[in-house]
């Protein structure tokens, strides 16, 4: 299912550019821990390994990976915190 991101409210932004694996995912986990269920986190990373990491994290954690995109060489992820 594809989600139209431009209409999706983002509650927390995380800039993880320049961080190497596993830091983008660890920072995202920390951000999600401080959020309430249903809120959306937008992460921007430059580490190509983050594509695999965020997909697997969503599968294991129960958080919903709404969308992942590569825009201007950066990896963008939108996650909805699980209930």
C-alpha positions, -999 to +999 in steps of 0.1 A: +000+000+000+014+034-010+008+064+013+008+099-001+034+115+021+027+151+012-006+148+031+008+129+061+015+150+092+050+144+106+053+147+143+091+143+147+119+149+123+153+132+127+183+142+107+207+112+107+228+123+077+264+115+081+259+088+107+270+053+099+252+020+108+238+014+133+235+050+145+206+061+122+185+032+135+195+037+171+186+074+169+153+065+153+145+040+181+153+067+207+130+091+190+102+066+188+105+058+225+097+094+232+066+095+210+030+084+215+013+057+195+001+068+161+026+096+157+048+097+126+086+100+126+105+112+095+141+101+093+167+113+067+199+093+065+229+090+041+239+054+051+228+030+023+227+002+049+198+020+065+175+007+038+178-029+050+179-018+087+147+002+087+127-024+068+138-052+091+133-030+122+097-022+112+090-059+107+104-069+141+092-039+162+056-036+150+061+000+140+047+007+105+071+018+078+048+040+058+072+049+031+109+048+022+123+069-006+156+080-020+155+117-027+185+137-038+208+109-026+194+108+009+173+080+023+140+090+038+118+069+060+084+076+075+075+054+105+043+054+125+047+044+161+029+012+170+000+012+195 
